[in-house]
Amino acid sequence: MNCILVGRTGNGDSVYFVVDENTPKENTGLVVSKTGKKFPVPFWSWVSSARDLEQLQENEFQQTLWNQDESNDDGTWVDVFVNRKIPFSQEMLGDTPIQTIQVGPAKAKNPSGAMEMQTKVAILMMQMNERQ
C-alpha cells in the first residue's frame, strides 16, 4: 500500500492515509502499532472515533487532508479524500513523503522459478544416485 503518514495516537501508533487508486473504502487507512502490527481501517470512520489522535500538519497534503475549507468547497475535497472519485495527482502529492507498506504476508517473487529449481535439484540427485 502506498501511504502517507498523517497522524499519531497517544499510545504511539502511526496513522496513514492510503493513496492507491481503487482502494476499497474499508482499507483507505492503515494503522501501524508501535509493535509493528498493521491494521487496514476505513480511514474517516476510524479517525472520527480516535480520541487521542494527533493530526500531523507538516506538509501541504496533510494540511489539506485535515483542514477542509468549508467556505470554498464545491465538493472537490469530498470527491478526492472521501469518495475517491478524483485520483491523487503528482501535483496534489507534491513532495509529500509516500511510504510503501506491505500488509499481510510477503508475496513470493517467483514461486514457479523456485519450484523449477527444486525440480532440477531433485533430478540431479536422482541421476547421481543412479551412477553410484
N, CA, C and O atoms as a MOPAC input file, in Angstrom:
PM7 MOZYME 1SCF
protein

 N      0.84000 1    -1.17500 1     0.00000 1
 C      0.00000 1     0.00000 1     0.00000 1
 C      0.88700 1     1.23900 1     0.00000 1
 O      1.86900 1     1.31400 1     0.73800 1
 N      0.53000 1     2.20300 1    -0.83100 1
 C      1.22200 1     3.49000 1    -0.82800 1
 C      0.47600 1     4.40900 1     0.12400 1
 O     -0.70500 1     4.69900 1    -0.07100 1
 N      1.17300 1     4.86200 1     1.15300 1
 C      0.53300 1     5.59100 1     2.24500 1
 C      1.30000 1     6.85900 1     2.59600 1
 O      2.49100 1     7.00400 1     2.32000 1
 N      0.55800 1     7.76700 1     3.21800 1
 C      1.15900 1     8.99900 1     3.73400 1
 C      0.86000 1     9.07000 1     5.22100 1
 O     -0.29200 1     8.95200 1     5.64000 1
 N      1.90300 1     9.26400 1     6.01400 1
 C      1.73500 1     9.41400 1     7.45700 1
 C      0.97900 1    10.70300 1     7.72600 1
 O      1.40600 1    11.77800 1     7.30600 1
 N     -0.15500 1    10.59600 1     8.43100 1
 C     -0.97200 1    11.79300 1     8.67600 1
 C     -1.32200 1    11.98900 1    10.14700 1
 O     -1.92500 1    13.00000 1    10.50800 1
 N     -0.95100 1    11.03300 1    11.00200 1
 C     -1.28100 1    11.19200 1    12.40700 1
 C     -0.58100 1    10.19300 1    13.29800 1
 O      0.02000 1     9.22200 1    12.83800 1
 N     -0.67700 1    10.45800 1    14.58300 1
 C     -0.13800 1     9.54700 1    15.60800 1
 C     -1.13000 1     9.50900 1    16.75700 1
 O     -1.80900 1    10.49400 1    17.04800 1
 N     -1.19900 1     8.36500 1    17.39600 1
 C     -2.07300 1     8.24500 1    18.56000 1
 C     -1.24500 1     8.43500 1    19.81900 1
 O     -0.01600 1     8.37400 1    19.78500 1
 N     -1.92800 1     8.66500 1    20.92500 1
 C     -1.25600 1     8.86300 1    22.19800 1
 C     -0.45200 1     7.65600 1    22.64500 1
 O      0.49700 1     7.79700 1    23.41700 1
 N     -0.81800 1     6.46000 1    22.16900 1
 C     -0.06500 1     5.26900 1    22.59200 1
 C      1.02800 1     4.88600 1    21.59900 1
 O      1.60000 1     3.80000 1    21.70000 1
 N      1.32600 1     5.76800 1    20.63800 1
 C      2.46800 1     5.55500 1    19.75700 1
 C      2.16400 1     4.90000 1    18.42500 1
 O      3.09100 1     4.56200 1    17.68900 1
 N      0.88900 1     4.70700 1    18.09000 1
 C      0.54900 1     4.13800 1    16.78900 1
 C      0.67000 1     5.21200 1    15.71200 1
 O      0.42500 1     6.39100 1    15.96800 1
 N      1.05200 1     4.79200 1    14.50500 1
 C      1.12600 1     5.69900 1    13.35300 1
 C     -0.11600 1     5.50100 1    12.50400 1
 O     -0.55500 1     4.37100 1    12.28900 1
 N     -0.68100 1     6.59500 1    12.02400 1
 C     -1.90200 1     6.55700 1    11.22400 1
 C     -1.56000 1     7.05600 1     9.82300 1
 O     -1.00900 1     8.14400 1     9.65400 1
 N     -1.89500 1     6.24100 1     8.82100 1
 C     -1.57700 1     6.53900 1     7.43300 1
 C     -2.85600 1     6.68800 1     6.61100 1
 O     -3.87200 1     6.05600 1     6.89800 1
 N     -2.78500 1     7.52700 1     5.59300 1
 C     -3.84600 1     7.67800 1     4.61100 1
 C     -3.35700 1     6.98400 1     3.34800 1
 O     -2.28800 1     7.31900 1     2.83700 1
 N     -4.12000 1     6.02400 1     2.83500 1
 C     -3.72200 1     5.25100 1     1.65600 1
 C     -4.05200 1     6.06000 1     0.40000 1
 O     -5.17100 1     6.55000 1     0.24800 1
 N     -3.07600 1     6.19700 1    -0.49400 1
 C     -3.26900 1     6.98400 1    -1.70300 1
 C     -3.32400 1     6.13000 1    -2.97000 1
 O     -3.30100 1     6.67400 1    -4.07400 1
 N     -3.39700 1     4.82000 1    -2.83500 1
 C     -3.52600 1     3.95100 1    -4.00100 1
 C     -4.89200 1     4.15100 1    -4.64800 1
 O     -5.89900 1     4.31300 1    -3.95700 1
 N     -4.91800 1     4.13900 1    -5.98500 1
 C     -6.19000 1     4.23700 1    -6.69900 1
 C     -6.99200 1     2.96300 1    -6.47700 1
 O     -6.43000 1     1.89600 1    -6.23000 1
 N     -8.30500 1     3.08600 1    -6.56500 1
 C     -9.23500 1     1.94700 1    -6.44500 1
 C     -9.11800 1     1.21200 1    -5.11000 1
 O     -9.35700 1     0.00700 1    -5.03200 1
 N     -8.75200 1     1.94200 1    -4.07300 1
 C     -8.68000 1     1.34600 1    -2.73800 1
 C    -10.09200 1     1.20700 1    -2.18800 1
 O    -10.84300 1     2.18300 1    -2.17200 1
 N    -10.47200 1     0.00400 1    -1.73400 1
 C    -11.79900 1    -0.14400 1    -1.12800 1
 C    -11.92600 1     0.75100 1     0.10000 1
 O    -10.95100 1     0.95800 1     0.82200 1
 N    -13.12300 1     1.28300 1     0.33800 1
 C    -13.32600 1     2.22600 1     1.45300 1
 C    -12.93200 1     1.63800 1     2.80100 1
 O    -12.54500 1     2.37900 1     3.70500 1
 N    -13.02300 1     0.31500 1     2.95300 1
 C    -12.65900 1    -0.28400 1     4.23800 1
 C    -11.14300 1    -0.35100 1     4.43200 1
 O    -10.68000 1    -0.72200 1     5.51100 1
 N    -10.36300 1     0.00100 1     3.40800 1
 C     -8.90300 1    -0.02700 1     3.51100 1
 C     -8.25700 1     1.30600 1     3.16800 1
 O     -7.10600 1     1.32600 1     2.73200 1
 N     -8.95700 1     2.41900 1     3.34700 1
 C     -8.40300 1     3.72300 1     2.97800 1
 C     -7.44000 1     4.28100 1     4.02100 1
 O     -6.81000 1     5.31600 1     3.80300 1
 N     -7.32900 1     3.60300 1     5.13700 1
 C     -6.38500 1     3.99700 1     6.17100 1
 C     -5.59000 1     2.79200 1     6.62500 1
 O     -5.97100 1     1.64700 1     6.38400 1
 N     -4.48800 1     3.06600 1     7.28000 1
 C     -3.65100 1     1.99900 1     7.82000 1
 C     -3.11800 1     2.47400 1     9.16000 1
 O     -2.56400 1     3.56800 1     9.27100 1
 N     -3.29100 1     1.64400 1    10.16800 1
 C     -2.75000 1     1.94000 1    11.48600 1
 C     -1.62000 1     0.94900 1    11.73200 1
 O     -1.80300 1    -0.26300 1    11.61700 1
 N     -0.45300 1     1.47900 1    12.07200 1
 C      0.69600 1     0.64400 1    12.39300 1
 C      1.00100 1     0.86700 1    13.86600 1
 O      1.36700 1     1.96500 1    14.28500 1
 N      0.84200 1    -0.20200 1    14.64100 1
 C      1.05700 1    -0.09100 1    16.08400 1
 C      2.54100 1     0.07700 1    16.37300 1
 O      3.38500 1    -0.19000 1    15.51800 1
 N      2.84800 1     0.51700 1    17.57600 1
 C      4.25600 1     0.71000 1    17.92900 1
 C      5.00700 1    -0.61400 1    17.95700 1
 O      6.23800 1    -0.63100 1    17.94100 1
 N      4.26600 1    -1.73600 1    17.99900 1
 C      4.90700 1    -3.05500 1    17.93900 1
 C      5.09400 1    -3.53200 1    16.50800 1
 O      5.70900 1    -4.57200 1    16.27500 1
 N      4.55900 1    -2.76700 1    15.53000 1
 C      4.74300 1    -3.11500 1    14.13200 1
 C      3.55600 1    -3.81700 1    13.48400 1
 O      3.58700 1    -4.08600 1    12.28400 1
 N      2.51800 1    -4.11500 1    14.24800 1
 C      1.33700 1    -4.75200 1    13.65700 1
 C      0.60900 1    -3.73400 1    12.79000 1
 O      0.53500 1    -2.55200 1    13.12500 1
 N      0.06900 1    -4.21800 1    11.65800 1
 C     -0.57600 1    -3.33400 1    10.68500 1
 C     -2.04800 1    -3.69900 1    10.57100 1
 O     -2.40800 1    -4.87100 1    10.45600 1
 N     -2.89900 1    -2.66200 1    10.60500 1
 C     -4.34000 1    -2.84800 1    10.55100 1
 C     -4.94100 1    -1.92300 1     9.50600 1
 O     -5.00500 1    -0.71400 1     9.72900 1
 N     -5.38700 1    -2.46000 1     8.35800 1
 C     -6.12600 1    -1.60900 1     7.42000 1
 C     -7.45000 1    -1.19100 1     8.06700 1
 O     -8.11100 1    -2.00300 1     8.71500 1
 N     -7.82800 1     0.06400 1     7.89200 1
 C     -9.05200 1     0.58600 1     8.51200 1
 C     -9.77300 1     1.49400 1     7.52400 1
 O     -9.15400 1     2.02800 1     6.60400 1
 N    -11.09000 1     1.67200 1     7.71200 1
 C    -11.79700 1     2.70700 1     6.95000 1
 C    -11.39900 1     4.06000 1     7.55000 1
 O    -11.83700 1     4.40700 1     8.64700 1
 N    -10.57700 1     4.81400 1     6.83700 1
 C     -9.90100 1     5.97400 1     7.39100 1
 C    -10.82400 1     6.92200 1     8.13400 1
 O    -10.60900 1     7.17000 1     9.32000 1
 N    -11.84700 1     7.46300 1     7.47900 1
 C    -12.64000 1     8.53400 1     8.08900 1
 C    -13.43500 1     8.05700 1     9.28600 1
 O    -13.55200 1     8.79300 1    10.26600 1
 N    -13.98200 1     6.86400 1     9.24600 1
 C    -14.72900 1     6.40200 1    10.42000 1
 C    -13.77000 1     6.08400 1    11.56900 1
 O    -14.11000 1     6.28000 1    12.73600 1
 N    -12.57700 1     5.59700 1    11.23800 1
 C    -11.61300 1     5.28000 1    12.29300 1
 C    -11.12200 1     6.55500 1    12.97400 1
 O    -11.10900 1     6.62900 1    14.20300 1
 N    -10.71300 1     7.57200 1    12.18400 1
 C    -10.17200 1     8.79000 1    12.80500 1
 C    -11.25000 1     9.56700 1    13.54000 1
 O    -10.95200 1    10.27100 1    14.50500 1
 N    -12.50300 1     9.45200 1    13.09800 1
 C    -13.56400 1    10.18200 1    13.79100 1
 C    -13.84200 1     9.60100 1    15.17300 1
 O    -14.40700 1    10.28400 1    16.02900 1
 N    -13.45200 1     8.34900 1    15.40000 1
 C    -13.67300 1     7.74500 1    16.71300 1
 C    -12.40000 1     7.69700 1    17.56100 1
 O    -12.45000 1     7.30800 1    18.72800 1
 N    -11.26600 1     8.08900 1    16.98600 1
 C    -10.00000 1     8.08800 1    17.74100 1
 C     -9.96300 1     9.30400 1    18.65900 1
 O    -10.07100 1    10.43900 1    18.19600 1
 N     -9.81300 1     9.06900 1    19.93700 1
 C     -9.85400 1    10.17700 1    20.91300 1
 C     -8.53400 1    10.90500 1    21.07200 1
 O     -8.50700 1    12.11400 1    21.30400 1
 N     -7.45300 1    10.17800 1    20.94900 1
 C     -6.14300 1    10.77400 1    21.24200 1
 C     -5.30100 1    10.94700 1    19.98200 1
 O     -4.08300 1    10.77200 1    20.02500 1
 N     -5.93000 1    11.28500 1    18.87200 1
 C     -5.23800 1    11.40000 1    17.59300 1
 C     -4.58000 1    12.76900 1    17.44500 1
 O     -5.22900 1    13.80400 1    17.59800 1
 N     -3.29100 1    12.75700 1    17.14900 1
 C     -2.57000 1    13.98900 1    16.81500 1
 C     -2.53400 1    14.08300 1    15.29700 1
 O     -1.91200 1    13.24800 1    14.64000 1
 N     -3.18700 1    15.08100 1    14.73600 1
 C     -3.23700 1    15.27200 1    13.28900 1
 C     -1.95900 1    15.99200 1    12.85100 1
 O     -1.73200 1    17.14400 1    13.22300 1
 N     -1.13400 1    15.31600 1    12.06600 1
 C      0.10000 1    15.93300 1    11.58400 1
 C     -0.23200 1    16.92600 1    10.47800 1
 O     -1.05100 1    16.64700 1     9.60200 1
 N      0.41000 1    18.08100 1    10.53000 1
 C      0.17700 1    19.12300 1     9.53400 1
 C      1.51000 1    19.72300 1     9.10600 1
 O      1.69100 1    20.94100 1     9.08300 1
 N      2.43800 1    18.82800 1     8.76800 1
 C      3.79300 1    19.24800 1     8.43800 1
 C      3.99000 1    19.56100 1     6.96500 1
 O      4.97800 1    20.19900 1     6.59900 1
 N      3.07400 1    19.12700 1     6.11700 1
 C      3.20700 1    19.40400 1     4.69000 1
 C      1.84100 1    19.77600 1     4.11600 1
 O      0.82000 1    19.67600 1     4.79700 1
 N      1.84000 1    20.20300 1     2.86600 1
 C      0.61100 1    20.69900 1     2.25000 1
 C     -0.46500 1    19.61700 1     2.14400 1
 O     -1.64700 1    19.89800 1     2.33700 1
 N     -0.06200 1    18.38900 1     1.84000 1
 C     -1.03800 1    17.30700 1     1.73600 1
 C     -1.75100 1    17.08900 1     3.07600 1
 O     -2.97800 1    16.99800 1     3.12400 1
 N     -0.98300 1    17.00600 1     4.15100 1
 C     -1.57000 1    16.79900 1     5.47600 1
 C     -2.50600 1    17.94900 1     5.84500 1
 O     -3.59300 1    17.72300 1     6.37500 1
 N     -2.08500 1    19.17100 1     5.56700 1
 C     -2.92200 1    20.32600 1     5.88400 1
 C     -4.22900 1    20.29400 1     5.09400 1
 O     -5.29300 1    20.60200 1     5.63200 1
 N     -4.14600 1    19.92600 1     3.82900 1
 C     -5.35200 1    19.85700 1     3.00200 1
 C     -6.26900 1    18.74300 1     3.49400 1
 O     -7.48700 1    18.91500 1     3.55000 1
 N     -5.68600 1    17.60700 1     3.84700 1
 C     -6.47400 1    16.47200 1     4.34000 1
 C     -7.27200 1    16.84200 1     5.58400 1
 O     -8.46600 1    16.55600 1     5.66400 1
 N     -6.62400 1    17.47000 1     6.54400 1
 C     -7.26000 1    17.74300 1     7.83400 1
 C     -8.07000 1    19.02700 1     7.86600 1
 O     -8.91500 1    19.18800 1     8.74700 1
 N     -7.84300 1    19.94700 1     6.93900 1
 C     -8.48100 1    21.25900 1     7.01400 1
 C     -9.32400 1    21.53800 1     5.78400 1
 O     -8.96100 1    22.36200 1     4.94400 1
 N    -10.43200 1    20.85900 1     5.68400 1
 C    -11.34200 1    21.11300 1     4.57200 1
 C    -11.82000 1    22.55100 1     4.65200 1
 O    -12.30000 1    22.99500 1     5.69500 1
 N    -11.69100 1    23.27600 1     3.55700 1
 C    -12.14600 1    24.66100 1     3.50800 1
 C    -13.63500 1    24.66300 1     3.17900 1
 O    -14.02400 1    24.69900 1     2.01200 1
 N    -14.45600 1    24.62300 1     4.21400 1
 C    -15.90100 1    24.51000 1     4.03100 1
 C    -16.49900 1    25.72300 1     3.33800 1
 O    -17.51600 1    25.60300 1     2.65500 1
 N    -15.89100 1    26.87900 1     3.50300 1
 C    -16.44300 1    28.07900 1     2.87900 1
 C    -16.22600 1    28.09000 1     1.37100 1
 O    -16.93300 1    28.79400 1     0.65000 1
 N    -15.25900 1    27.32000 1     0.88800 1
 C    -14.93600 1    27.32400 1    -0.53400 1
 C    -15.00500 1    25.91300 1    -1.09900 1
 O    -14.23800 1    25.57300 1    -2.00000 1
 N    -15.91000 1    25.08900 1    -0.58600 1
 C    -15.96900 1    23.69600 1    -1.00700 1
 C    -17.02600 1    23.49800 1    -2.07900 1
 O    -18.21900 1    23.67800 1    -1.83200 1
 N    -16.58400 1    23.13000 1    -3.25500 1
 C    -17.50600 1    22.80400 1    -4.33800 1
 C    -17.70500 1    21.30100 1    -4.43900 1
 O    -18.21100 1    20.80900 1    -5.44700 1
 N    -17.31800 1    20.57800 1    -3.41900 1
 C    -17.43000 1    19.12600 1    -3.41600 1
 C    -16.14200 1    18.43000 1    -3.80600 1
 O    -16.04700 1    17.20600 1    -3.71300 1
 N    -15.15500 1    19.18600 1    -4.24000 1
 C    -13.90200 1    18.58600 1    -4.69300 1
 C    -13.18800 1    17.86700 1    -3.55900 1
 O    -12.71500 1    16.74500 1    -3.74200 1
 N    -13.10300 1    18.49000 1    -2.39600 1
 C    -12.40600 1    17.87900 1    -1.26600 1
 C    -13.03600 1    16.52200 1    -0.93800 1
 O    -12.32200 1    15.54000 1    -0.73300 1
 N    -14.35200 1    16.46500 1    -0.88800 1
 C    -15.04900 1    15.20600 1    -0.58900 1
 C    -14.80000 1    14.18500 1    -1.68400 1
 O    -14.59100 1    13.00800 1    -1.39100 1
 N    -14.81900 1    14.61400 1    -2.95200 1
 C    -14.58100 1    13.69600 1    -4.06200 1
 C    -13.15300 1    13.15300 1    -4.06800 1
 O    -12.91500 1    12.03800 1    -4.53400 1
 N    -12.20900 1    13.92900 1    -3.55800 1
 C    -10.82100 1    13.47400 1    -3.51300 1
 C    -10.57600 1    12.61500 1    -2.27400 1
 O    -10.12300 1    11.47700 1    -2.39700 1
 N    -10.86400 1    13.13500 1    -1.10000 1
 C    -10.44200 1    12.48600 1     0.13900 1
 C    -11.44400 1    11.50000 1     0.73300 1
 O    -11.04800 1    10.61200 1     1.48800 1
 N    -12.71200 1    11.63100 1     0.41600 1
 C    -13.71400 1    10.73300 1     0.99400 1
 C    -14.23700 1     9.75200 1    -0.05100 1
 O    -14.12700 1     8.53800 1     0.12100 1
 N    -14.80100 1    10.27500 1    -1.12500 1
 C    -15.39500 1     9.40300 1    -2.14600 1
 C    -14.36500 1     8.81200 1    -3.09600 1
 O    -14.63200 1     7.80800 1    -3.75600 1
 N    -13.19000 1     9.42900 1    -3.17100 1
 C    -12.08000 1     8.97100 1    -4.00200 1
 C    -12.46300 1     8.86000 1    -5.47400 1
 O    -12.03700 1     7.94700 1    -6.18100 1
 N    -13.27800 1     9.81500 1    -5.91200 1
 C    -13.66500 1     9.87200 1    -7.32700 1
 C    -12.58500 1    10.53000 1    -8.17000 1
 O    -12.48300 1    10.27500 1    -9.37000 1
 N    -11.78200 1    11.37500 1    -7.54200 1
 C    -10.69100 1    12.07400 1    -8.23100 1
 C     -9.38500 1    11.48400 1    -7.71500 1
 O     -9.10700 1    11.55300 1    -6.51800 1
 N     -8.56900 1    10.89700 1    -8.61600 1
 C     -7.30400 1    10.29000 1    -8.15800 1
 C     -6.30900 1    11.34600 1    -7.68500 1
 O     -6.38600 1    12.51500 1    -8.06300 1
 N     -5.38100 1    10.90400 1    -6.85400 1
 C     -4.34400 1    11.78700 1    -6.33500 1
 C     -3.32100 1    12.02900 1    -7.43800 1
 O     -2.68000 1    11.09400 1    -7.91600 1
 N     -3.17300 1    13.28200 1    -7.83400 1
 C     -2.21600 1    13.62900 1    -8.88000 1
 C     -0.86100 1    13.93900 1    -8.24200 1
 O     -0.76200 1    14.18500 1    -7.04000 1
 N      0.16500 1    13.92000 1    -9.06800 1
 C      1.50200 1    14.26200 1    -8.58200 1
 C      1.52000 1    15.69100 1    -8.06100 1
 O      2.22000 1    15.99100 1    -7.09400 1
 N      0.75900 1    16.57200 1    -8.69300 1
 C      0.68500 1    17.96300 1    -8.23700 1
 C      0.09700 1    18.04200 1    -6.83100 1
 O      0.55100 1    18.82500 1    -5.99800 1
 N     -0.91800 1    17.22000 1    -6.58300 1
 C     -1.57200 1    17.21500 1    -5.27700 1
 C     -0.64100 1    16.64000 1    -4.19900 1
 O     -0.62300 1    17.10700 1    -3.06000 1
 N      0.12300 1    15.62300 1    -4.58400 1
 C      1.01500 1    14.98500 1    -3.61900 1
 C      2.27500 1    15.80300 1    -3.39700 1
 O      2.84900 1    15.78800 1    -2.30800 1
 N      2.70500 1    16.51900 1    -4.43300 1
 C      3.89200 1    17.36400 1    -4.31200 1
 C      5.09900 1    16.57300 1    -3.84800 1
 O      5.39700 1    15.50700 1    -4.38600 1
 N      5.79100 1    17.09700 1    -2.84900 1
 C      6.97300 1    16.40900 1    -2.32700 1
 C      6.64800 1    15.67500 1    -1.02100 1
 O      7.53300 1    15.42400 1    -0.20300 1
 N      5.38100 1    15.33700 1    -0.83900 1
 C      4.95000 1    14.60700 1     0.34700 1
 C      5.59600 1    13.22700 1     0.35800 1
 O      5.52100 1    12.51200 1    -0.64100 1
 N      6.22500 1    12.83700 1     1.45800 1
 C      6.83600 1    11.50700 1     1.51600 1
 C      5.77000 1    10.40900 1     1.49100 1
 O      4.88000 1    10.37100 1     2.34000 1
 N      5.87500 1     9.52700 1     0.51000 1
 C      4.95400 1     8.39700 1     0.38000 1
 C      5.71300 1     7.13700 1     0.76200 1
 O      6.81700 1     6.88800 1     0.27900 1
 N      5.10900 1     6.35500 1     1.62700 1
 C      5.73100 1     5.10500 1     2.05400 1
 C      4.95700 1     3.93400 1     1.46500 1
 O      3.72700 1     3.95400 1     1.41500 1
 N      5.68100 1     2.92200 1     1.02300 1
 C      5.05200 1     1.68800 1     0.58300 1
 C      5.14100 1     0.70800 1     1.74000 1
 O      6.23300 1     0.34700 1     2.18100 1
 N      3.98100 1     0.27900 1     2.22800 1
 C      3.92600 1    -0.60600 1     3.38400 1
 C      3.25500 1    -1.90200 1     2.97300 1
 O      2.13800 1    -1.89700 1     2.45600 1
 N      3.94200 1    -3.01200 1     3.20300 1
 C      3.40200 1    -4.34100 1     2.89800 1
 C      2.47300 1    -4.76900 1     4.01800 1
 O      2.86300 1    -4.79100 1     5.18500 1
 N      1.25600 1    -5.10400 1     3.66200 1
 C      0.28200 1    -5.58800 1     4.64300 1
 C      0.01500 1    -7.04700 1     4.31400 1
 O     -0.26400 1    -7.38800 1     3.16400 1
 N      0.09800 1    -7.90000 1     5.30900 1
 C     -0.09500 1    -9.32500 1     5.06900 1
 C      1.23100 1    -9.97600 1     4.73200 1
 O      2.27400 1    -9.32200 1     4.72700 1
 N      1.18400 1   -11.27300 1     4.45100 1
 C      2.43700 1   -11.97900 1     4.15900 1
 C      3.04400 1   -11.49600 1     2.85100 1
 O      2.33400 1   -11.15700 1     1.90500 1
 N      4.36700 1   -11.47300 1     2.81600 1
 C      5.05800 1   -11.06000 1     1.60100 1
 C      4.80800 1   -12.09100 1     0.50800 1
 O      4.79000 1   -13.29400 1     0.76500 1
 N      4.61600 1   -11.60800 1    -0.70500 1
 C      4.36900 1   -12.49900 1    -1.83200 1
 C      5.69900 1   -13.00700 1    -2.36600 1
 O      6.68600 1   -12.27400 1    -2.42400 1
 N      5.70500 1   -14.27700 1    -2.75400 1
 C      6.90000 1   -14.85000 1    -3.35900 1
 C      7.14500 1   -14.16400 1    -4.69600 1
 O      6.21300 1   -13.94800 1    -5.47000 1
 N      8.40200 1   -13.82400 1    -4.96200 1
 C      8.70400 1   -13.09900 1    -6.18800 1
 C      8.52700 1   -13.96700 1    -7.41600 1
 O      8.02300 1   -13.50300 1    -8.43900 1
 N      8.93500 1   -15.22200 1    -7.32600 1
 C      8.80900 1   -16.11400 1    -8.47100 1
 C      8.60600 1   -17.53600 1    -7.96400 1
 O      9.53100 1   -18.34700 1    -8.01300 1
 N      7.41700 1   -17.84500 1    -7.48100 1
 C      7.20400 1   -19.16900 1    -6.91800 1
 C      7.40700 1   -20.27900 1    -7.93800 1
 O      7.87300 1   -21.35800 1    -7.57300 1
 N      7.07200 1   -20.05000 1    -9.20300 1
 C      7.26900 1   -21.08100 1   -10.21800 1
 C      8.75600 1   -21.31000 1   -10.45500 1
 O      9.17300 1   -22.44100 1   -10.70400 1
 N      9.56100 1   -20.25200 1   -10.38000 1
 C     11.00700 1   -20.39100 1   -10.53600 1
 C     11.61700 1   -21.19300 1    -9.40200 1
 O     12.53400 1   -21.98400 1    -9.61900 1
 N     11.10900 1   -20.99100 1    -8.18600 1
 C     11.61100 1   -21.75100 1    -7.04300 1
 C     11.27400 1   -23.22200 1    -7.20200 1
 O     12.10200 1   -24.08600 1    -6.91400 1
 N     10.06100 1   -23.51100 1    -7.65900 1
 C      9.64500 1   -24.89000 1    -7.86500 1
 C     10.48000 1   -25.53700 1    -8.96700 1
 O     10.86600 1   -26.70200 1    -8.86700 1
 N     10.75200 1   -24.76700 1   -10.01500 1
 C     11.56500 1   -25.27500 1   -11.11800 1
 C     12.96400 1   -25.64000 1   -10.62500 1
 O     13.50900 1   -26.67200 1   -11.01600 1
 N     13.53900 1   -24.81000 1    -9.78000 1
 C     14.87400 1   -25.07900 1    -9.24100 1
 C     14.85900 1   -26.33100 1    -8.37300 1
 O     15.77500 1   -27.14900 1    -8.44800 1
 N     13.83400 1   -26.48300 1    -7.55900 1
 C     13.73200 1   -27.67500 1    -6.71700 1
 C     13.61600 1   -28.93200 1    -7.57300 1
 O     14.19000 1   -29.96600 1    -7.23300 1
 N     12.89200 1   -28.85400 1    -8.65900 1
 C     12.74400 1   -29.99600 1    -9.56200 1
 C     14.08000 1   -30.35500 1   -10.18500 1
 O     14.43000 1   -31.53300 1   -10.25700 1
 N     14.83500 1   -29.35600 1   -10.63900 1
 C     16.15300 1   -29.61200 1   -11.23400 1
 C     17.09200 1   -30.26200 1   -10.23400 1
 O     17.82800 1   -31.18600 1   -10.58000 1
 N     17.07300 1   -29.79000 1    -9.00500 1
 C     17.93500 1   -30.36000 1    -7.96700 1
 C     17.54100 1   -31.81200 1    -7.70700 1
 O     18.40700 1   -32.67600 1    -7.57000 1
 N     16.25100 1   -32.07900 1    -7.63900 1
 C     15.78300 1   -33.44400 1    -7.40500 1
 C     16.21100 1   -34.37200 1    -8.53800 1
 O     16.61200 1   -35.50700 1    -8.28300 1
 N     16.13200 1   -33.90700 1    -9.78200 1
 C     16.54800 1   -34.72600 1   -10.92700 1
 C     18.03900 1   -35.00000 1   -10.86400 1
 O     18.47200 1   -36.12700 1   -11.10300 1
 N     18.83200 1   -33.98400 1   -10.54600 1
 C     20.28200 1   -34.16200 1   -10.41400 1
 C     20.62500 1   -35.16400 1    -9.31300 1
 O     21.52100 1   -35.99200 1    -9.47600 1
 N     19.91500 1   -35.08600 1    -8.20600 1
 C     20.16100 1   -36.01800 1    -7.09800 1
 C     19.84100 1   -37.45400 1    -7.52500 1
 O     20.58500 1   -38.37800 1    -7.19900 1
 N     18.74400 1   -37.63900 1    -8.24800 1
 C     18.38300 1   -38.98100 1    -8.71300 1
 C     19.42800 1   -39.49900 1    -9.68500 1
 O     19.79500 1   -40.67200 1    -9.62500 1
 N     19.91800 1   -38.64100 1   -10.58500 1
 C     20.94300 1   -39.05400 1   -11.55000 1
 C     22.22600 1   -39.43500 1   -10.83800 1
 O     22.87700 1   -40.40500 1   -11.22300 1
 N     22.60000 1   -38.70000 1    -9.81600 1
 C     23.81500 1   -39.01800 1    -9.06500 1
 C     23.67000 1   -40.33800 1    -8.34500 1
 O     24.61900 1   -41.12000 1    -8.29600 1
 N     22.48000 1   -40.60900 1    -7.77500 1
 C     22.23200 1   -41.86100 1    -7.06900 1
 C     22.27500 1   -43.04100 1    -8.04600 1
 O     22.73600 1   -44.12100 1    -7.67700 1
 N     21.80200 1   -42.85600 1    -9.29000 1
 C     21.80700 1   -43.92500 1   -10.28400 1
 C     23.22200 1   -44.28500 1   -10.70500 1
 O     23.48700 1   -45.44400 1   -11.02300 1
 N     24.13300 1   -43.32600 1   -10.71500 1
 C     25.52200 1   -43.55600 1   -11.11900 1
 C     26.31200 1   -44.31600 1   -10.08100 1
 O     27.32200 1   -44.94200 1   -10.40400 1
 N     25.87100 1   -44.27000 1    -8.84900 1
 C     26.65100 1   -44.92700 1    -7.77600 1
 C     26.34700 1   -46.38600 1    -7.67700 1
 O     26.91400 1   -47.07900 1    -6.83200 1

